[in-house]
């Protein structure tokens, strides 16, 4: 018998809505509303591919060369993205989270970031997945339980779909004012106004996009939520919303997701790549301080 490389899976159910969360990385493996799967599946016998659904803490995306300036002290993290020479996606990607609370329709998982080479701070992190009538609400808490002011950013890496429609044929819409130009290490070197390739203010067919970068200047609604929309030709729409503090959305369109010709990740982040060096979006948590964040996804029927 071969163990599941993503660990124990936890299933949530409420009426016609369900979700599945993996122990490793607290990864979002599935969301289903009625007979529609909102998250693409991947094989049972592989580790979480392409960051699928994982929590990114204490930083999202990348740190150039794994080196960062901690108030004048240079620290060196392990290089976890050898192809580009970066430290990537935080320190909990392959961590087994523990269950802190569980009901039929919700689960809270926790994991600690312990002091280690390149990051001498101690954090308690928690993520709660709660089903809603048409999707999922996700809450994050991160607390500095050590000494010293801990630099922190957080993100998540979910992929979305409407399962009975080719993802390439969905349209993507996101209202933002700028995007981050990347260098050969996928590190931002400039924030620029939207150009033709990155302008998603009007819906664009996913199969026509070549994107792997962050957007800023996100439009927000009366509840201070920024949203991205994936819409099927028949009008059904997946809304991915990001609450206060999630000031950036990463969009990644790929043909390398297992079993999918095209897949799209829409990633709420509190900071863009290399924030430990740029300071952009980085927060310093005082000892005992807690930061709370939320995001979610829902499936909306076509307007009548």
Backbone bond lengths (Angstrom), bond angles and torsions (degrees), N, CA, C in turn:
res aa  C-N    CA-C-N  psi(-1)  N-CA   C-N-CA  omega(-1)  CA-C   N-CA-C  phi
1 X - - - 1.469 - - 1.520 109.40 -
2 X 1.342 116.65 127.73 1.460 121.88 -179.04 1.521 108.89 -99.35
3 X 1.325 116.09 128.65 1.462 120.18 -179.31 1.519 110.74 -69.17
4 X 1.317 116.26 147.88 1.464 122.36 175.58 1.528 108.48 -67.33
5 X 1.332 118.96 120.71 1.465 119.91 -177.59 1.521 113.83 -67.96
6 X 1.342 118.08 -12.27 1.463 119.79 174.97 1.520 111.99 -97.23
7 X 1.331 117.44 6.38 1.454 122.02 175.81 1.513 113.14 79.87
8 X 1.312 114.83 -164.32 1.463 120.79 177.99 1.524 109.96 -62.91
9 X 1.337 115.45 141.05 1.463 120.10 175.78 1.522 108.97 -107.68
10 X 1.313 115.03 136.98 1.458 121.79 -178.06 1.526 108.12 -112.84
11 X 1.329 116.24 124.48 1.457 121.77 -177.80 1.523 110.43 -103.14
12 X 1.324 115.69 130.85 1.457 123.16 175.53 1.519 108.38 -109.46
13 X 1.330 116.29 143.38 1.461 120.08 -178.58 1.518 109.48 -145.84
14 X 1.330 115.80 133.28 1.458 121.81 173.36 1.516 107.82 -151.07
15 X 1.328 116.45 105.06 1.456 119.61 -176.80 1.515 110.86 59.85
16 X 1.320 116.14 -126.77 1.465 121.31 -177.85 1.518 113.38 -90.04
17 X 1.341 116.72 6.30 1.459 121.20 -178.73 1.525 109.71 -110.33
18 X 1.334 116.20 135.93 1.460 120.30 178.55 1.527 109.57 -144.24
19 X 1.323 114.83 163.49 1.468 121.00 176.77 1.511 108.55 -151.43
20 X 1.317 115.13 159.90 1.458 121.26 176.47 1.523 108.32 -134.98
21 X 1.343 114.55 128.97 1.462 122.42 -178.04 1.516 108.64 -118.32
22 X 1.317 117.10 135.86 1.460 121.99 178.55 1.524 110.84 -95.11
23 X 1.326 115.03 145.27 1.466 121.90 179.53 1.530 111.85 -61.57
24 X 1.326 117.53 -42.31 1.466 121.68 -176.44 1.528 109.31 -78.57
25 X 1.317 115.15 121.88 1.454 120.40 179.92 1.509 113.90 73.04
26 X 1.355 117.85 5.85 1.473 122.30 -173.55 1.520 109.58 47.89
27 X 1.323 115.97 43.50 1.458 122.04 -169.38 1.521 112.12 -78.70
28 X 1.311 115.26 136.73 1.456 122.29 173.93 1.523 108.44 -79.00
29 X 1.354 115.83 110.91 1.465 120.49 -176.41 1.517 113.16 -97.83
30 X 1.328 117.46 -25.90 1.462 118.66 -176.15 1.517 109.90 -160.21
31 X 1.327 115.26 144.77 1.462 123.63 165.81 1.523 105.96 -139.53
32 X 1.330 115.90 129.70 1.462 120.78 -178.50 1.522 109.10 -131.19
33 X 1.318 115.99 129.77 1.467 122.31 176.39 1.525 106.80 -121.09
34 X 1.325 116.41 112.87 1.467 119.54 -173.54 1.517 109.35 63.23
35 X 1.324 116.69 -123.17 1.469 120.10 178.75 1.520 112.31 -105.93
36 X 1.341 117.00 20.23 1.461 121.38 -177.59 1.528 109.52 -113.08
37 X 1.324 116.48 124.59 1.466 122.38 174.16 1.519 109.18 -89.15
38 X 1.327 116.07 125.62 1.463 121.01 -178.05 1.521 112.96 -93.80
39 X 1.332 117.20 -11.59 1.466 122.50 -177.97 1.524 108.57 -125.12
40 X 1.331 118.98 128.01 1.465 119.64 -179.71 1.521 111.84 -67.99
41 X 1.334 115.45 139.37 1.463 121.42 178.44 1.517 110.47 -82.74
42 X 1.334 115.48 160.90 1.459 121.28 172.69 1.523 107.97 -139.85
43 X 1.339 118.28 164.19 1.467 120.43 -172.36 1.522 113.29 -58.91
44 X 1.332 115.37 150.80 1.458 121.46 -177.66 1.521 113.33 -69.48
45 X 1.309 117.28 -22.79 1.467 120.14 -170.04 1.529 113.60 -102.78
46 X 1.347 118.01 16.45 1.465 119.74 179.06 1.521 109.99 -119.80
47 X 1.343 117.77 149.00 1.468 119.68 171.93 1.525 109.89 -62.16
48 X 1.309 115.51 162.22 1.462 120.84 -178.54 1.528 110.31 -51.60
49 X 1.349 118.83 115.88 1.465 120.54 -175.78 1.522 112.03 -86.79
50 X 1.315 116.52 143.30 1.464 122.66 170.73 1.525 112.33 52.68
51 X 1.339 116.18 35.06 1.459 120.94 178.07 1.511 114.54 68.28
52 X 1.325 119.16 19.62 1.459 122.61 -168.33 1.535 112.79 -58.07
53 X 1.315 116.19 108.51 1.448 122.85 171.28 1.511 116.82 77.49
54 X 1.328 119.30 2.89 1.459 120.98 -174.13 1.528 111.78 -76.31
55 X 1.344 114.82 158.99 1.463 122.10 171.58 1.528 108.23 -86.45
56 X 1.324 115.96 135.83 1.463 122.36 -177.25 1.524 108.78 -109.48
57 X 1.337 117.35 104.69 1.464 121.53 -178.36 1.529 109.08 -152.48
58 X 1.313 119.62 143.46 1.462 127.77 5.30 1.532 114.51 -90.80
59 X 1.309 117.02 20.33 1.463 119.44 168.19 1.526 108.43 -151.38
60 X 1.330 117.46 149.08 1.456 120.95 171.73 1.524 109.79 -94.87
61 X 1.321 115.68 158.27 1.458 121.10 173.19 1.524 110.80 66.71
62 X 1.326 119.25 -131.02 1.459 121.16 -165.60 1.524 112.81 -126.47
63 X 1.351 114.97 155.45 1.456 123.27 167.81 1.520 107.04 -121.56
64 X 1.332 115.79 123.51 1.464 120.18 -174.71 1.530 111.68 -58.74
65 X 1.329 115.25 125.24 1.471 123.09 177.27 1.531 112.40 58.42
66 X 1.341 117.74 10.02 1.454 120.82 -177.64 1.522 113.81 69.01
67 X 1.334 116.82 10.14 1.471 120.68 -176.98 1.524 109.56 -107.21
68 X 1.341 114.37 140.11 1.461 117.19 176.84 1.520 110.39 -150.16
69 X 1.327 113.96 155.94 1.459 122.31 -176.45 1.518 108.86 -96.94
70 X 1.308 116.86 108.65 1.457 123.45 -178.35 1.530 108.72 -98.78
71 X 1.341 115.56 82.69 1.464 122.18 -179.70 1.526 111.44 52.85
72 X 1.326 115.34 44.27 1.453 121.20 176.45 1.512 114.94 99.70
73 X 1.330 117.97 -12.39 1.465 121.43 176.83 1.528 108.97 -104.40
74 X 1.327 116.27 123.66 1.459 120.96 -178.95 1.523 109.01 -82.07
75 X 1.333 115.11 126.90 1.457 120.78 -179.62 1.521 109.31 -117.22
76 X 1.337 115.65 148.85 1.461 122.07 -177.88 1.516 110.43 -121.50
77 X 1.339 115.39 117.22 1.449 122.73 175.81 1.523 110.57 -91.81
78 X 1.315 116.27 161.45 1.462 120.58 173.77 1.521 109.87 -63.64
79 X 1.338 115.33 143.27 1.460 120.95 176.82 1.521 107.87 -83.93
80 X 1.327 116.60 109.49 1.459 121.51 -176.63 1.524 112.41 -107.71
81 X 1.312 117.03 1.80 1.465 122.82 173.14 1.527 107.69 -129.03
82 X 1.343 117.08 74.89 1.468 120.28 -173.47 1.525 113.93 -57.58
83 X 1.339 117.56 -32.41 1.463 119.77 -177.38 1.519 111.96 -59.91
84 X 1.338 117.12 -30.47 1.461 120.84 -179.12 1.525 112.65 -118.27
85 X 1.334 116.84 -1.66 1.453 120.24 176.09 1.515 114.53 73.51
86 X 1.339 117.05 30.57 1.460 120.50 -176.08 1.530 111.97 -116.68
87 X 1.336 114.95 163.64 1.462 121.62 162.78 1.524 106.19 -91.86
88 X 1.331 116.61 125.22 1.459 120.55 -167.05 1.527 112.27 -124.52
89 X 1.328 115.87 136.74 1.466 124.64 166.19 1.521 114.36 63.52
90 X 1.323 117.79 29.72 1.449 120.70 170.87 1.520 114.89 79.68
91 X 1.339 115.28 -160.50 1.468 121.42 -171.14 1.523 113.41 -117.40
92 X 1.342 118.11 5.11 1.465 120.52 -175.51 1.521 112.95 -118.22
93 X 1.313 117.74 10.23 1.467 121.00 -173.50 1.533 112.17 -56.22
94 X 1.320 117.49 -40.18 1.461 121.39 -177.51 1.527 112.04 -113.02
95 X 1.316 116.29 24.50 1.462 121.85 179.07 1.525 110.07 -88.54
96 X 1.343 116.27 139.31 1.455 121.33 172.79 1.526 108.75 -84.28
97 X 1.313 116.20 114.82 1.451 121.71 177.83 1.531 109.61 -76.73
98 X 1.331 116.33 155.34 1.459 121.62 176.09 1.530 109.20 -105.09
99 X 1.321 116.05 150.42 1.460 121.16 178.35 1.527 108.87 -81.61
100 X 1.324 116.17 125.53 1.462 121.52 177.81 1.522 112.05 -102.45
101 X 1.324 116.73 -30.64 1.467 121.27 177.88 1.517 107.76 -160.04
102 X 1.321 116.41 147.77 1.462 119.40 -179.10 1.522 110.22 -154.09
103 X 1.337 115.87 134.95 1.456 123.17 170.23 1.524 106.90 -130.03
104 X 1.306 116.99 -175.39 1.459 119.78 -178.78 1.516 112.06 -63.24
105 X 1.346 117.21 -32.56 1.465 119.73 -173.71 1.519 114.52 -118.24
106 X 1.342 117.37 11.57 1.465 119.81 -179.17 1.521 110.37 -154.95
107 X 1.318 115.30 153.32 1.463 120.65 175.71 1.526 108.56 -148.65
108 X 1.332 115.74 140.67 1.461 122.37 172.29 1.513 108.38 -115.74
109 X 1.325 115.64 125.04 1.458 123.26 178.93 1.528 108.98 -115.57
110 X 1.327 116.23 148.14 1.452 120.45 -179.20 1.512 112.44 -135.09
111 X 1.324 115.21 151.59 1.463 121.91 174.78 1.519 108.21 -154.17
112 X 1.307 116.41 147.39 1.465 121.78 178.67 1.517 110.40 -100.09
113 X 1.326 115.69 140.05 1.458 121.76 163.92 1.521 105.56 -94.40
114 X 1.329 116.49 111.39 1.464 120.27 -176.90 1.521 109.81 -93.69
115 X 1.334 117.82 154.25 1.462 119.60 177.01 1.530 110.57 -57.17
116 X 1.319 115.68 135.55 1.460 120.88 -175.42 1.517 109.72 -157.74
117 X 1.318 115.67 175.36 1.457 120.27 179.51 1.521 110.32 -55.97
118 X 1.315 116.16 123.57 1.458 121.35 177.30 1.505 114.63 89.81
119 X 1.349 117.19 -13.00 1.470 120.68 178.27 1.526 108.72 -150.49
120 X 1.349 117.27 89.37 1.459 120.69 -172.71 1.528 113.55 -88.07
121 X 1.332 117.18 37.99 1.459 121.54 -176.52 1.530 110.03 -121.18
122 X 1.329 115.11 157.97 1.461 120.82 -173.53 1.530 108.38 -121.94
123 X 1.337 116.33 118.04 1.454 121.94 -175.81 1.521 110.57 -124.89
124 X 1.325 115.53 144.47 1.454 122.33 166.76 1.525 107.13 -104.20
125 X 1.331 116.69 123.83 1.462 120.10 179.92 1.520 109.64 -119.33
126 X 1.339 115.37 143.29 1.456 120.96 179.52 1.524 108.85 -140.68
127 X 1.317 115.81 145.18 1.459 121.34 176.06 1.523 108.00 -136.01
128 X 1.331 115.37 132.56 1.462 121.82 179.13 1.519 109.50 -116.70
129 X 1.321 115.57 124.68 1.459 122.65 174.00 1.529 107.84 -103.79
130 X 1.336 116.33 123.10 1.462 122.47 -177.28 1.524 109.26 -129.48
131 X 1.328 117.04 122.00 1.455 119.84 177.94 1.523 111.10 -67.66
132 X 1.330 115.61 146.87 1.453 123.06 171.10 1.526 107.60 -120.11
133 X 1.321 117.29 179.28 1.459 119.98 -177.62 1.524 112.49 -59.69
134 X 1.336 116.67 -34.22 1.462 119.88 -174.61 1.515 113.26 -128.40
135 X 1.344 116.47 21.93 1.451 117.39 -179.22 1.515 113.17 169.66
136 X 1.335 115.87 -133.85 1.459 121.03 -169.23 1.520 109.63 -147.38
137 X 1.339 115.96 138.12 1.459 123.48 171.52 1.521 107.43 -110.04
138 X 1.336 116.58 134.96 1.461 121.82 -178.00 1.525 108.76 -124.61
139 X 1.342 116.46 127.12 1.451 121.91 177.53 1.517 111.09 -118.89
140 X 1.315 115.94 138.22 1.472 122.18 179.19 1.522 109.52 -118.75
141 X 1.336 116.30 137.65 1.456 122.91 170.22 1.521 107.98 -127.88
142 X 1.315 115.56 134.47 1.462 120.01 176.29 1.522 107.86 -136.01
143 X 1.340 115.93 125.98 1.459 122.34 -173.84 1.518 109.98 -124.19
144 X 1.317 116.15 134.85 1.455 121.15 174.07 1.526 107.96 -81.58
145 X 1.339 116.44 108.88 1.462 120.94 -178.94 1.528 111.57 -105.59
146 X 1.338 115.99 12.71 1.459 120.68 179.42 1.519 111.77 -115.63
147 X 1.317 114.61 -162.36 1.459 121.73 179.02 1.524 109.26 -98.63
148 X 1.309 116.04 152.29 1.457 120.88 178.13 1.518 112.15 82.56
149 X 1.312 116.66 155.77 1.460 122.08 179.43 1.523 109.34 -78.63
150 X 1.321 115.80 117.39 1.467 121.53 -172.11 1.525 110.98 -91.86
151 X 1.351 117.37 125.06 1.461 119.24 174.63 1.525 110.45 -73.05
152 X 1.329 116.42 132.27 1.460 121.41 -172.81 1.519 110.23 -143.17
153 X 1.317 115.07 137.50 1.461 123.30 162.86 1.524 105.92 -140.94
154 X 1.311 116.83 160.39 1.459 119.08 -175.82 1.521 109.49 -144.95
155 X 1.316 114.81 152.79 1.457 120.36 176.51 1.513 109.87 -157.82
156 X 1.302 115.12 -178.42 1.455 121.75 176.55 1.518 107.88 -147.88
157 X 1.339 117.19 160.87 1.471 120.20 -166.62 1.533 111.82 -131.18
158 X 1.344 118.36 53.83 1.464 119.11 -177.66 1.526 113.13 -81.69
159 X 1.334 115.18 148.97 1.469 123.25 171.65 1.525 107.86 -107.28
160 X 1.337 116.42 147.69 1.457 120.42 -177.14 1.518 111.86 -133.51
161 X 1.327 113.89 156.87 1.458 121.51 -179.35 1.532 108.53 -157.75
162 X 1.313 116.54 173.85 1.460 124.88 161.56 1.514 103.66 -122.12
163 X 1.332 116.94 109.05 1.462 121.23 -157.08 1.521 115.12 -63.05
164 X 1.331 118.82 -25.81 1.463 118.99 -179.69 1.523 113.10 -94.10
165 X 1.344 116.49 14.16 1.467 122.64 176.94 1.523 108.02 -129.65
166 X 1.320 117.50 136.24 1.463 119.55 174.07 1.527 109.41 -58.49
167 X 1.327 116.66 129.62 1.462 119.90 -178.71 1.524 111.42 -57.29
168 X 1.327 116.83 -33.92 1.472 119.65 178.25 1.519 111.92 -58.59
169 X 1.346 117.32 -27.37 1.462 121.17 -176.26 1.522 113.40 -93.02
170 X 1.329 117.52 -1.45 1.458 120.17 172.34 1.526 109.35 -76.26
171 X 1.326 116.32 153.54 1.458 119.96 173.28 1.523 109.13 -104.14
172 X 1.331 116.22 144.39 1.456 122.99 -179.18 1.521 109.03 -115.03
173 X 1.332 115.02 133.28 1.460 120.44 178.53 1.511 109.41 -134.47
174 X 1.336 116.34 134.60 1.460 123.32 -179.78 1.518 108.04 -152.63
175 X 1.321 116.19 123.06 1.459 119.46 179.94 1.516 109.40 -94.47
176 X 1.327 115.73 111.56 1.458 123.24 179.22 1.524 107.59 -142.13
177 X 1.323 116.56 170.96 1.464 120.08 -179.58 1.521 113.23 -112.96
178 X 1.350 117.43 -15.60 1.463 118.50 -175.56 1.521 110.38 -152.32
179 X 1.330 114.62 164.83 1.456 122.11 176.25 1.521 108.19 -138.96
180 X 1.339 116.51 164.71 1.459 121.72 -176.81 1.526 110.19 -105.94
181 X 1.332 115.48 117.91 1.467 120.21 175.02 1.524 108.90 -73.25
182 X 1.338 116.71 135.83 1.459 122.38 -176.13 1.515 111.50 -108.74
183 X 1.341 115.68 155.09 1.455 120.06 173.71 1.528 109.57 -97.84
184 X 1.338 116.32 -165.48 1.458 120.54 -175.17 1.528 112.90 -69.80
185 X 1.340 118.44 -12.44 1.466 121.78 174.89 1.530 112.15 -98.50
186 X 1.309 117.44 9.69 1.465 122.84 -176.06 1.523 111.82 61.55
187 X 1.328 115.76 35.80 1.459 123.05 177.76 1.529 108.36 -109.60
188 X 1.331 119.25 135.37 1.462 120.55 179.18 1.529 112.31 -61.81
189 X 1.314 114.80 135.47 1.466 120.70 174.93 1.520 111.51 -119.81
190 X 1.334 117.68 -11.62 1.458 120.92 178.18 1.519 109.33 -163.56
191 X 1.326 115.52 146.15 1.463 121.41 169.31 1.512 107.65 -102.03
192 X 1.312 116.83 125.75 1.457 120.75 -171.23 1.530 111.13 -129.00
193 X 1.338 116.69 153.57 1.469 119.30 172.41 1.521 109.88 -60.90
194 X 1.309 115.66 157.52 1.455 120.26 -179.60 1.515 111.19 -58.49
195 X 1.341 115.41 134.84 1.456 120.83 170.20 1.524 107.92 -108.56
196 X 1.318 116.66 -177.11 1.462 120.05 -175.50 1.526 111.85 -60.20
197 X 1.333 117.36 -39.51 1.462 120.69 -176.32 1.521 112.46 -69.55
198 X 1.346 117.22 -24.56 1.459 120.77 -172.92 1.529 113.19 -114.44
199 X 1.297 117.76 7.75 1.452 120.60 -179.21 1.525 109.84 -87.37
200 X 1.329 115.85 106.78 1.464 122.06 -178.79 1.525 111.25 -111.95
201 X 1.321 117.10 17.67 1.463 119.09 -178.31 1.524 111.93 -66.12
202 X 1.323 116.22 -27.84 1.450 121.84 169.29 1.528 107.68 -107.36
203 X 1.338 118.39 148.55 1.475 119.73 -176.11 1.522 112.67 -57.94
204 X 1.331 115.06 136.51 1.469 122.09 178.59 1.524 108.95 -126.61
205 X 1.323 116.81 139.18 1.453 121.88 178.96 1.526 109.38 -65.55
206 X 1.347 116.97 128.90 1.461 121.39 -176.08 1.523 111.29 -59.75
207 X 1.336 117.39 -40.03 1.455 120.16 -178.18 1.510 114.30 -64.96
208 X 1.328 117.03 -12.91 1.469 120.81 179.00 1.521 112.36 -97.51
209 X 1.337 117.61 1.64 1.458 121.53 -173.93 1.523 111.57 -103.03
210 X 1.326 115.68 145.64 1.467 123.16 171.18 1.523 106.43 -128.38
211 X 1.330 115.79 91.43 1.459 120.74 -171.95 1.519 111.38 -131.14
212 X 1.325 116.21 138.52 1.455 123.11 167.18 1.518 106.66 -156.81
213 X 1.322 115.91 77.88 1.453 119.40 -176.90 1.507 111.74 -166.67
214 X 1.334 114.36 170.67 1.455 121.28 -175.40 1.520 110.99 -98.91
215 X 1.337 113.43 150.25 1.452 122.30 176.44 1.525 108.93 -117.16
216 X 1.339 115.68 145.16 1.462 121.95 179.02 1.526 108.90 -129.21
217 X 1.337 115.62 177.96 1.449 119.69 -176.59 1.517 111.51 64.02
218 X 1.326 116.39 44.35 1.457 121.71 -174.52 1.528 110.93 -72.60
219 X 1.317 116.47 135.25 1.464 120.70 173.70 1.519 108.96 -70.78
220 X 1.336 116.01 141.91 1.466 120.95 -177.87 1.523 110.42 -127.59
221 X 1.336 115.11 148.79 1.455 120.58 -179.19 1.528 110.70 -90.80
222 X 1.326 116.70 -170.86 1.457 121.15 -176.90 1.522 112.67 -64.25
223 X 1.341 117.13 -21.76 1.469 121.58 177.11 1.524 112.08 -93.21
224 X 1.350 116.87 12.13 1.463 123.36 -178.99 1.525 111.94 60.60
225 X 1.318 115.38 37.20 1.456 120.82 177.14 1.528 110.09 -109.46
226 X 1.328 116.06 133.25 1.456 121.72 169.97 1.519 108.29 -94.40
227 X 1.335 117.54 146.33 1.460 119.73 -175.57 1.516 112.07 -137.21
228 X 1.325 114.51 147.96 1.458 122.80 167.76 1.522 107.01 -120.05
229 X 1.333 116.72 148.98 1.459 121.35 -173.65 1.523 110.69 -127.85
230 X 1.328 115.43 132.42 1.462 123.01 170.07 1.517 107.03 -112.51
231 X 1.332 116.87 119.89 1.451 120.60 -172.12 1.518 110.70 -122.70
232 X 1.329 115.31 133.82 1.463 121.94 177.37 1.523 109.64 -83.85
233 X 1.335 117.25 159.86 1.470 119.84 177.92 1.527 113.56 -56.98
234 X 1.346 117.97 -26.49 1.469 119.73 -179.69 1.526 112.87 -87.43
235 X 1.339 117.61 4.04 1.453 121.15 175.52 1.506 116.00 98.06
236 X 1.323 119.34 -12.54 1.467 119.93 174.79 1.520 108.95 -62.86
237 X 1.346 115.29 144.04 1.462 118.19 -172.40 1.523 111.51 -138.93
238 X 1.319 115.59 131.81 1.460 122.09 169.40 1.527 107.60 -94.13
239 X 1.329 115.31 123.02 1.464 121.28 176.75 1.518 108.57 -106.76
240 X 1.323 116.19 123.59 1.459 122.67 173.44 1.519 106.58 -107.61
241 X 1.328 117.15 115.24 1.463 120.07 -176.89 1.528 110.38 -114.96
242 X 1.331 114.65 151.16 1.456 121.64 -178.10 1.518 108.83 -131.15
243 X 1.332 116.70 126.99 1.452 121.62 -175.77 1.517 113.21 -82.90
244 X 1.322 114.27 -171.55 1.460 122.48 -178.56 1.529 110.83 -53.88
245 X 1.333 115.92 133.98 1.467 121.46 -179.77 1.506 113.19 99.05
246 X 1.321 117.33 -29.73 1.461 120.74 173.77 1.534 107.52 -84.89
247 X 1.310 115.40 86.46 1.469 121.40 -172.75 1.515 113.62 -92.38
248 X 1.337 117.30 -0.12 1.462 121.42 -177.42 1.527 109.08 -137.20
249 X 1.317 115.47 145.13 1.455 121.54 172.16 1.523 108.20 -124.50
250 X 1.315 115.91 124.36 1.456 122.22 173.78 1.518 108.30 -92.12
251 X 1.333 116.36 134.28 1.458 121.76 175.15 1.528 108.07 -118.30
252 X 1.334 115.50 126.67 1.466 121.72 -177.89 1.519 108.15 -130.67
253 X 1.330 115.77 114.93 1.458 122.23 176.25 1.524 107.93 -106.57
254 X 1.335 116.94 125.27 1.458 119.94 -172.64 1.526 111.70 -140.12
255 X 1.333 115.24 151.80 1.467 121.38 171.68 1.522 110.80 -107.34
256 X 1.337 117.22 17.11 1.462 121.68 -175.63 1.527 112.91 -111.93
257 X 1.319 117.75 11.56 1.456 119.94 176.95 1.524 108.45 -81.97
258 X 1.345 118.36 130.89 1.469 120.52 -174.81 1.526 112.79 -55.39
259 X 1.318 115.88 128.56 1.455 121.75 175.25 1.514 115.48 78.48
260 X 1.332 117.55 2.71 1.459 121.40 -178.12 1.522 109.91 -122.47
261 X 1.318 116.87 131.85 1.469 119.36 174.07 1.517 110.82 -68.61
262 X 1.318 116.31 -38.67 1.461 122.80 175.82 1.520 107.79 -140.42
263 X 1.315 117.27 137.02 1.461 122.45 174.52 1.518 108.26 -134.21
264 X 1.331 115.41 151.81 1.460 119.52 179.97 1.524 109.55 -132.43
265 X 1.333 115.31 126.93 1.459 122.48 173.56 1.519 108.32 -100.69
266 X 1.335 115.57 137.01 1.461 122.49 173.96 1.518 105.75 -123.55
267 X 1.327 117.11 111.01 1.456 122.89 -162.83 1.527 111.98 -117.54
268 X 1.341 119.00 104.29 1.469 119.74 172.17 1.529 110.62 -65.18
269 X 1.333 116.35 133.53 1.460 121.51 -179.49 1.526 108.88 -140.31
270 X 1.329 116.31 146.61 1.460 120.22 174.36 1.518 112.22 -87.36
271 X 1.314 117.14 -10.63 1.461 121.60 -178.66 1.521 108.83 -153.39
272 X 1.332 117.65 152.08 1.461 119.80 174.55 1.525 110.64 -79.78
273 X 1.313 115.96 178.37 1.464 121.28 178.06 1.530 110.72 -56.93
274 X 1.332 114.80 147.89 1.464 124.10 174.94 1.518 113.33 66.08
275 X 1.328 116.77 26.35 1.463 120.51 -177.81 1.526 112.38 -64.49
276 X 1.333 117.93 -27.59 1.460 119.51 178.66 1.521 111.54 -63.61
277 X 1.310 117.18 -21.60 1.464 120.64 176.00 1.524 112.99 -100.70
278 X 1.323 117.26 -40.87 1.466 120.01 -178.51 1.517 112.64 -78.45
279 X 1.337 116.70 -27.68 1.450 120.88 -175.00 1.518 113.52 82.01
280 X 1.328 117.31 -6.00 1.462 120.96 -176.86 1.536 110.25 -67.81
281 X 1.327 116.79 117.56 1.450 121.57 178.49 1.514 114.91 76.05
282 X 1.322 118.02 0.54 1.463 121.07 -177.42 1.528 110.09 -78.68
283 X 1.315 115.94 138.94 1.463 121.35 179.02 1.516 109.09 -120.44
284 X 1.330 116.27 139.19 1.465 121.79 174.63 1.522 108.41 -102.97
285 X 1.328 115.74 114.29 1.457 120.83 178.67 1.528 109.83 -88.96
286 X 1.319 116.08 125.40 1.457 120.53 174.99 1.522 109.63 -70.73
287 X 1.332 118.30 157.99 1.459 120.25 176.86 1.536 110.70 -53.27
288 X 1.339 115.99 128.57 1.451 121.78 -179.49 1.513 114.74 86.42
289 X 1.317 118.18 -8.37 1.465 120.67 -177.65 1.527 110.93 -80.60
290 X 1.336 116.00 142.29 1.465 123.01 179.06 1.519 109.99 -118.77
291 X 1.321 115.61 139.74 1.461 122.82 176.24 1.519 107.55 -115.76
292 X 1.339 116.64 129.66 1.454 122.16 -179.99 1.525 109.97 -116.46
293 X 1.338 115.81 137.94 1.460 122.17 -178.76 1.519 109.16 -142.00
294 X 1.339 115.99 160.17 1.462 119.48 178.86 1.527 110.32 -148.61
295 X 1.337 113.88 151.80 1.452 122.11 172.07 1.527 107.41 -153.30
296 X 1.305 116.96 176.34 1.450 118.51 179.18 1.508 112.85 -171.33
297 X 1.325 114.36 176.80 1.464 121.74 179.75 1.525 108.17 -142.49
298 X 1.327 115.28 144.96 1.467 119.32 176.82 1.526 109.14 -147.83
299 X 1.311 115.03 157.19 1.474 122.58 175.52 1.518 107.99 -107.30
300 X 1.330 115.93 122.88 1.464 121.71 179.52 1.527 109.84 -108.82
301 X 1.321 115.34 137.91 1.474 120.47 176.11 1.517 109.81 -74.34
302 X 1.327 118.32 160.81 1.466 120.42 177.67 1.522 110.56 -61.14
303 X 1.328 115.21 146.29 1.455 119.10 175.50 1.523 109.96 -65.90
304 X 1.334 116.68 136.11 1.463 120.19 -178.08 1.526 111.06 -82.65
